[in-house]
Amino acid sequence: MPRTAIKICGLTRKEDLLNAIAAGADAVGLVFYRPSARYVNLAKARELARWVPPNVCLVGLFVNATAEEVRTVLNAVPLDLLQFHGDEKHEDEAYCRQFGRPYLKAARMAPGLDLLEYASRYPSAQALLLDALVEGYGGGGKTFDWSLIPKSLPLPIVLSGGLNPDNVTEAVRAVRPAGVDVSSGVEAGKGIKDAAKITAFIAGVKEADV
């Protein structure tokens, strides 16, 4: 059984980044969406990026950003993977693939969303990131009904939305995603991660993978 990849998102502090890496995270995420409590500016992002080793994937999260804004970040920060979390009308497939980086496209699990059709519109995506529908974009700490996920999708799945150390083992066993993504579920406060929660979350994923 393939090992489930683990992404810790919304990092804002060096100590939290280093804790996530030491605990075994495969990817770490920086948020470039200004309204978010987890937003980092270019100076902070450059500083954090210095501490990410080559074997850990550095992900940049964007929400309805202009192409110029994304390129400005890419010119300053060595992102390995882009995560587009905005509206489909703004972030269509041509938009997402224009930057020459692998990308994840987020799907907010609204009632009536046809995930098979949605996936078919992003054939170049590395994976679909499935998140709960909450006010704002991401970090809402809400789960969604995992049974809504079709058994067969043309793209790998990264499961997000309300995951935490208490439910991640169940979530991985139920969905068997390629990866899991967590932000608020391992926090002591918005943008402030809890090292013990990160360690417990990663242990929970590994337990499901056994």
C-alpha positions as CSV (number, residue, x, y, z in Angstrom):
1,M,0.0,0.0,0.0
2,P,1.5,3.4,-1.0
3,R,2.4,5.7,1.9
4,T,0.1,8.7,2.3
5,A,1.9,12.0,1.8
6,I,1.5,14.6,4.5
7,K,1.3,18.4,4.0
8,I,1.3,20.9,6.8
9,C,-0.1,24.2,5.5
10,G,-0.3,27.7,6.7
11,L,3.1,28.0,8.3
12,T,4.1,31.4,9.4
13,R,7.0,30.8,11.8
14,K,10.5,29.2,11.4
15,E,10.1,27.1,14.5
16,D,6.8,25.6,13.3
17,L,8.3,24.9,9.9
18,L,11.3,23.1,11.4
19,N,9.0,21.1,13.8
20,A,6.9,20.0,10.8
21,I,9.9,18.9,8.9
22,A,11.4,17.1,11.9
23,A,8.2,15.3,12.5
24,G,8.2,13.9,9.0
25,A,6.1,16.2,6.8
26,D,6.5,15.6,3.1
27,A,5.3,19.1,2.2
28,V,5.0,22.4,3.8
29,G,2.6,25.2,2.7
30,L,2.9,29.0,2.6
31,V,-0.3,31.1,2.1
32,F,-0.1,34.0,-0.3
33,Y,-3.7,35.1,0.2
34,R,-3.7,38.4,2.0
35,P,-7.1,38.0,3.9
36,S,-5.9,34.9,5.5
37,A,-4.6,34.9,9.1
38,R,-1.8,32.7,7.8
39,Y,-0.7,35.0,5.1
40,V,3.1,35.5,4.6
41,N,4.6,38.4,2.7
42,L,7.5,37.8,0.3
43,A,10.2,38.7,2.8
44,K,8.8,36.2,5.4
45,A,8.3,33.6,2.7
46,R,11.9,33.9,1.4
47,E,13.2,33.5,5.0
48,L,11.1,30.4,5.6
49,A,12.0,28.9,2.3
50,R,15.7,28.9,3.3
51,W,14.9,26.2,5.9
52,V,13.1,23.8,3.6
53,P,15.4,20.9,2.6
54,P,15.4,19.5,-0.9
55,N,13.5,16.3,0.1
56,V,10.5,18.4,1.4
57,C,8.1,20.0,-1.1
58,L,7.5,23.7,-0.7
59,V,3.9,24.6,-1.7
60,G,2.5,28.1,-2.3
61,L,-1.3,28.6,-1.8
62,F,-3.0,31.2,-4.0
63,V,-6.7,32.3,-4.1
64,N,-7.9,34.1,-7.3
65,A,-4.5,35.8,-7.7
66,T,-3.5,37.6,-10.9
67,A,-0.9,35.9,-13.0
68,E,1.4,38.7,-12.3
69,E,1.0,38.2,-8.5
70,V,1.8,34.5,-8.9
71,R,4.9,35.3,-11.0
72,T,6.1,37.8,-8.5
73,V,6.1,35.2,-5.8
74,L,7.8,32.6,-8.1
75,N,10.5,35.1,-8.8
76,A,11.2,35.5,-5.1
77,V,10.4,32.1,-3.6
78,P,11.6,28.7,-4.9
79,L,8.1,27.0,-4.8
80,D,8.0,23.4,-5.9
81,L,4.2,23.1,-6.2
82,L,1.4,25.6,-6.6
83,Q,-2.0,25.2,-4.9
84,F,-4.9,27.1,-6.5
85,H,-7.8,27.4,-4.0
86,G,-10.0,30.0,-5.8
87,D,-13.0,30.0,-8.0
88,E,-13.0,27.9,-11.2
89,K,-14.1,30.9,-13.3
90,H,-10.8,32.6,-12.4
91,E,-8.5,29.6,-12.0
92,D,-9.3,27.6,-15.1
93,E,-6.9,25.0,-16.4
94,A,-5.1,27.3,-18.8
95,Y,-4.5,29.7,-15.9
96,C,-3.2,27.0,-13.5
97,R,-0.8,25.5,-16.0
98,Q,0.7,28.7,-17.4
99,F,3.3,29.0,-14.6
100,G,5.3,25.9,-15.6
101,R,5.0,24.3,-12.1
102,P,3.1,21.2,-11.0
103,Y,-0.1,22.3,-9.3
104,L,-3.0,21.1,-7.1
105,K,-6.5,22.4,-7.8
106,A,-8.8,22.7,-4.8
107,A,-12.4,21.6,-5.0
108,R,-14.7,22.9,-2.3
109,M,-17.2,20.2,-1.7
110,A,-20.4,22.1,-2.2
111,P,-23.7,20.3,-2.5
112,G,-24.3,19.0,-6.0
113,L,-20.6,19.3,-7.1
114,D,-19.9,16.8,-9.8
115,L,-16.4,15.9,-8.9
116,L,-15.8,13.7,-11.9
117,E,-16.7,16.5,-14.2
118,Y,-14.7,18.9,-12.2
119,A,-11.6,16.7,-12.4
120,S,-12.0,16.3,-16.1
121,R,-11.6,20.1,-16.5
122,Y,-8.1,20.0,-14.9
123,P,-6.3,17.1,-16.7
124,S,-2.9,18.7,-16.1
125,A,-3.3,18.9,-12.3
126,Q,-1.0,16.8,-10.2
127,A,-4.0,16.1,-7.9
128,L,-7.3,17.5,-6.7
129,L,-7.3,18.8,-3.1
130,L,-10.7,18.2,-1.6
131,D,-11.8,20.7,1.0
132,A,-14.9,21.6,2.9
133,L,-17.1,24.4,1.8
134,V,-16.6,27.2,4.4
135,E,-16.8,30.9,4.5
136,G,-13.5,32.2,3.1
137,Y,-10.9,29.8,1.6
138,G,-9.4,27.0,3.6
139,G,-8.4,26.8,7.3
140,G,-12.0,26.5,8.5
141,G,-11.6,23.4,10.5
142,K,-14.7,21.8,9.0
143,T,-15.0,18.3,7.6
144,F,-17.2,17.2,4.8
145,D,-19.0,13.9,4.0
146,W,-16.2,11.7,2.7
147,S,-18.8,9.3,1.2
148,L,-19.4,12.0,-1.5
149,I,-16.0,11.3,-3.1
150,P,-16.4,9.0,-6.1
151,K,-14.6,5.7,-5.9
152,S,-12.8,6.3,-9.2
153,L,-11.4,9.7,-10.2
154,P,-9.0,10.5,-13.0
155,L,-6.7,12.4,-10.6
156,P,-5.1,11.6,-7.3
157,I,-6.8,13.0,-4.2
158,V,-5.3,15.2,-1.4
159,L,-7.8,15.1,1.4
160,S,-8.3,18.3,3.4
161,G,-11.0,20.0,5.4
162,G,-11.2,19.6,9.2
163,L,-8.5,17.0,9.6
164,N,-6.8,16.7,13.0
165,P,-4.9,14.2,15.1
166,D,-8.2,12.6,16.3
167,N,-9.8,11.9,12.9
168,V,-7.0,11.6,10.4
169,T,-6.5,7.8,10.9
170,E,-10.2,7.2,10.2
171,A,-10.1,9.7,7.2
172,V,-7.2,8.0,5.5
173,R,-8.7,4.5,6.0
174,A,-12.0,5.7,4.6
175,V,-10.8,7.6,1.6
176,R,-7.3,6.2,0.9
177,P,-6.1,9.6,-0.5
178,A,-2.7,10.1,-2.1
179,G,-2.1,12.7,0.5
180,V,-3.6,14.7,3.4
181,D,-3.4,18.4,4.1
182,V,-3.8,20.1,7.5
183,S,-3.7,23.6,8.8
184,S,-6.0,24.6,11.6
185,G,-6.2,21.0,12.9
186,V,-2.6,21.3,14.2
187,E,-2.7,24.8,15.5
188,A,-2.6,26.4,19.0
189,G,-4.0,29.6,17.3
190,K,-4.4,30.9,13.8
191,G,-1.1,30.6,12.1
192,I,0.6,29.3,15.2
193,K,1.3,25.5,15.0
194,D,1.4,23.1,17.9
195,A,4.4,20.8,17.7
196,A,2.7,18.0,19.7
197,K,-0.4,18.2,17.4
198,I,1.8,18.0,14.3
199,T,3.6,14.9,15.7
200,A,0.3,13.3,16.7
201,F,-1.2,14.0,13.3
202,I,1.7,12.4,11.4
203,A,1.6,9.4,13.7
204,G,-2.1,9.1,12.9
205,V,-1.5,9.0,9.2
206,K,1.2,6.4,9.7
207,E,-1.1,4.3,11.8
208,A,-3.6,4.2,8.9
209,D,-0.9,3.3,6.4
210,V,0.0,0.1,8.3
